[in-house]
Amino acid sequence: MDGNVYLPVQSVFKTLGAKIDVKGSSFEIQFGDDSITLKKGSAVARLNNKELKLKGKVQTIGGQTVFPADLLRQAAGIQVRWDAELKQAKVLVGNSSILVESKDTLALIKKKELGNLARFIGKSYWINSDTSLGQRFSKVTILDIKIEKIKYGDRSYSIIFRNAKGKTVSAYVGGAPSSVTEMLADSNQFFSSDPYKKYNWSKSTWNKIIAGEVALGMNITQVRLAWGDPSSITYETSSKGKIEVWVYASSAGIRALGFLNGKLMAIY
């Protein structure tokens, strides 16, 4: 602020081992063998019986009283370095240091850690397969991407969503940043736009798809949404047009669907 770094009086001096006595708008600080007096609204401090001109006024910002950091250099030879990227100050005391974060620091650290993934926060998607997040085809909005450190320096990534009911839900993604991008780009898991608007189908058709049912007359996209990708597809050509036979093989048995020119004509 004003080209100067400001630090909170209470937390910084207490961390440095000083004792603070607050008297009205004044702070009387016993810092080792030295006595420092600060007064709100003043750009002058007293060090023992000597006046020190500060680079700015002692003032209240964000609910706490702050002082110009250069006072530490003048009073005790303590250097303060400002990290403009993360908006935090490093107070250098001998071979150790104290980090003083601003109100923006945590968000900036998170943004730096997320890197390119930060662009996804605030974006909305529509559920395709993972109904633990909400009803299929309903909207979810990304609130956060959580990064957790696990063994041997590895990390795990989870996406935090707000679903259509306002509930906060999460989905584990994997152990690499690319897993986030891959999950959100996978149309089997999410749509990037509202499918109800993209496909102007009847309510009864949507209800069948959500229930996992197929019906004669459905097109290929509707069947794929209802039953998913088949195990195999065979193609033939007849005088009536293009024939496709989709086979679904599972432990429950084998089902087959016959299409003519993209319309479901037979269910076996």
C-alpha positions in Angstrom: 0.0 0.0 0.0 1.4 3.4 -1.0 4.5 1.5 -2.1 5.2 0.3 1.5 4.8 -3.0 3.2 2.6 -3.0 6.3 2.6 -5.7 9.0 0.1 -6.4 11.8 1.3 -5.0 15.1 0.0 -7.7 17.4 0.9 -10.9 15.6 4.3 -9.9 14.3 5.7 -8.4 17.5 4.3 -11.3 19.6 5.8 -13.8 17.2 9.1 -12.0 17.7 8.8 -12.4 21.4 7.8 -8.9 22.4 5.2 -7.9 25.0 2.5 -5.5 24.0 0.4 -3.2 26.2 -2.5 -1.5 24.5 -3.5 1.9 25.9 -6.3 3.5 23.9 -4.9 4.2 20.5 -1.3 3.5 21.5 0.8 0.3 21.6 3.6 0.1 24.1 5.9 -2.7 23.0 8.7 -4.2 25.1 11.0 -5.7 22.5 14.0 -7.2 24.3 15.8 -4.3 26.0 14.1 -1.8 23.8 10.8 0.0 24.3 8.7 0.9 21.2 5.6 3.1 21.2 3.2 3.2 18.2 0.1 5.4 17.9 -2.7 4.9 15.5 -2.8 7.7 12.9 0.9 8.6 13.5 3.8 8.3 11.2 6.2 8.7 14.1 7.3 5.9 16.5 9.3 6.2 19.7 12.3 3.9 20.2 13.3 4.3 23.8 13.6 8.1 24.0 14.2 8.6 20.3 11.7 9.5 17.6 11.7 7.4 14.4 10.0 8.7 11.3 8.0 5.9 9.6 7.3 5.5 5.9 3.6 5.6 6.6 1.1 5.9 9.3 0.1 3.3 11.9 -3.5 2.5 10.8 -6.3 -0.1 10.8 -6.7 -2.2 7.7 -9.1 -5.2 7.5 -9.9 -5.0 11.3 -6.3 -5.1 12.5 -3.7 -2.4 13.3 -0.7 -2.4 11.0 2.6 -0.6 10.9 5.2 0.1 8.1 7.5 -2.8 8.0 10.6 -0.6 7.7 10.3 0.1 11.5 11.8 -3.4 12.1 14.9 -2.4 10.2 15.2 0.9 12.0 14.6 -0.6 15.4 16.4 -4.0 15.2 18.0 -4.4 11.8 15.4 -6.9 10.8 14.9 -7.1 7.0 11.5 -7.6 5.4 11.0 -8.9 1.9 7.8 -8.6 0.0 6.6 -11.4 -2.3 4.5 -9.6 -4.8 3.3 -12.8 -6.5 1.8 -14.3 -3.4 1.2 -11.0 -1.6 3.0 -12.0 1.6 6.0 -10.7 3.6 9.0 -12.6 4.8 10.5 -11.2 8.0 14.1 -12.3 8.2 15.3 -12.9 11.7 18.9 -14.3 11.9 18.8 -17.7 10.1 15.1 -18.0 10.4 12.1 -16.2 8.9 8.5 -15.5 9.6 5.9 -15.4 6.8 3.1 -12.9 7.1 0.3 -13.6 4.8 -2.2 -11.0 3.4 -5.9 -11.7 3.0 -5.2 -12.7 -0.6 -2.2 -15.0 0.0 -4.0 -18.4 0.5 -6.1 -17.9 -2.7 -2.9 -17.0 -4.6 -1.0 -20.0 -3.3 -3.9 -22.2 -4.4 -4.1 -20.6 -7.8 -0.3 -21.1 -8.3 -0.6 -24.7 -7.2 -3.5 -25.4 -9.5 -1.7 -23.8 -12.4 -3.7 -24.2 -15.6 -6.4 -26.1 -13.8 -7.6 -22.9 -12.2 -9.4 -22.1 -15.5 -12.0 -24.8 -14.6 -13.2 -23.3 -11.4 -16.6 -21.7 -11.9 -17.4 -23.7 -15.0 -20.5 -25.8 -15.3 -21.0 -29.3 -16.7 -23.9 -31.8 -17.0 -23.7 -35.3 -15.5 -23.7 -38.2 -17.8 -22.6 -41.3 -15.9 -21.6 -40.5 -12.3 -25.0 -40.2 -10.6 -23.3 -40.0 -7.2 -22.9 -36.3 -8.0 -26.6 -35.8 -8.8 -29.3 -36.8 -11.2 -28.2 -37.8 -14.6 -28.2 -34.8 -17.1 -28.4 -32.3 -14.3 -26.0 -29.4 -13.9 -23.0 -29.3 -11.7 -20.6 -26.3 -11.2 -17.0 -26.7 -10.1 -16.3 -24.9 -6.8 -12.8 -26.1 -6.3 -10.1 -28.6 -7.3 -8.6 -30.2 -4.2 -5.0 -31.3 -4.2 -3.9 -33.6 -1.4 -0.3 -34.6 -0.7 0.1 -38.3 -0.1 3.1 -40.7 0.4 6.5 -40.1 -1.3 5.5 -36.6 -2.5 2.7 -37.9 -4.7 -0.6 -36.0 -5.0 -4.2 -36.8 -5.5 -6.8 -34.6 -7.2 -10.5 -34.3 -6.6 -13.1 -32.0 -8.1 -15.5 -30.3 -5.8 -18.9 -29.6 -7.4 -22.1 -27.8 -6.4 -25.0 -29.9 -7.9 -28.5 -28.8 -9.0 -29.8 -29.2 -5.5 -27.2 -26.9 -4.0 -25.3 -29.8 -2.4 -21.5 -29.8 -2.4 -20.2 -33.1 -3.8 -16.8 -34.4 -4.8 -15.3 -36.8 -7.4 -11.9 -38.3 -7.1 -10.0 -37.8 -10.3 -6.5 -39.4 -10.0 -2.9 -38.7 -9.3 -2.0 -36.3 -12.1 -3.3 -32.8 -13.2 -4.0 -34.2 -16.6 -6.6 -36.5 -15.0 -8.8 -33.5 -14.3 -8.7 -32.4 -17.9 -9.3 -35.9 -19.2 -12.3 -36.5 -16.9 -14.1 -33.2 -17.8 -13.4 -33.8 -21.5 -14.8 -37.4 -21.4 -18.4 -37.2 -22.8 -19.1 -40.6 -21.2 -18.8 -38.8 -17.9 -19.8 -35.1 -18.5 -21.4 -32.9 -21.1 -20.0 -29.5 -21.7 -23.4 -28.1 -22.5 -27.0 -28.7 -21.4 -28.1 -31.9 -23.2 -31.8 -31.0 -22.8 -31.2 -27.9 -24.9 -28.8 -29.6 -27.4 -31.3 -32.4 -28.0 -34.9 -31.2 -28.3 -36.5 -34.5 -27.5 -39.8 -35.3 -25.8 -40.1 -35.7 -22.1 -41.1 -39.3 -22.5 -37.9 -40.0 -24.5 -35.8 -38.4 -21.8 -37.5 -40.4 -19.1 -36.8 -43.6 -21.0 -33.1 -42.7 -21.4 -32.8 -41.9 -17.7 -34.4 -45.2 -16.8 -32.0 -47.0 -19.1 -34.7 -48.1 -21.5 -34.8 -48.3 -25.3 -37.8 -48.2 -27.5 -38.5 -48.7 -31.2 -38.1 -45.6 -33.2 -35.2 -44.2 -31.1 -32.3 -42.9 -33.0 -28.7 -43.9 -32.4 -27.8 -41.1 -30.1 -30.8 -41.8 -27.9 -30.0 -45.5 -27.7 -26.3 -44.8 -26.9 -27.3 -42.5 -24.0 -29.7 -45.1 -22.7 -27.6 -48.2 -23.0 -24.1 -46.9 -23.6 -21.6 -48.2 -26.2 -22.3 -51.7 -27.5 -19.7 -54.5 -27.4 -19.7 -54.7 -31.2 -21.4 -53.3 -34.3 -21.9 -54.9 -37.6 -22.9 -53.1 -40.8 -24.9 -54.3 -43.8 -26.6 -52.6 -46.7 -30.0 -53.5 -48.1 -32.4 -52.1 -50.7 -34.1 -50.2 -47.8 -30.9 -48.6 -46.6 -28.1 -49.0 -44.1 -28.5 -51.7 -41.4 -26.6 -51.7 -38.1 -26.7 -54.5 -35.5 -25.5 -53.5 -32.1 -24.6 -56.4 -29.7 -24.4 -55.9 -25.9 -22.7 -58.7 -24.1 -22.5 -58.9 -20.3 -22.6 -61.5 -17.5 -26.4 -61.1 -17.6 -26.5 -62.3 -21.2 -26.5 -61.0 -24.7 -28.9 -58.3 -26.1 -29.0 -57.1 -29.7 -30.5 -54.0 -31.4 -31.2 -53.6 -35.1 -31.2 -50.2 -36.8 -32.3 -49.2 -40.2 -31.1 -45.8 -41.5 -30.3 -44.7 -37.9 -33.7 -45.7 -36.4 -34.1 -48.6 -33.9 -36.3 -51.2 -35.7 -35.7 -54.4 -33.7 -34.9 -55.4 -30.1 -33.6 -58.9 -29.6 
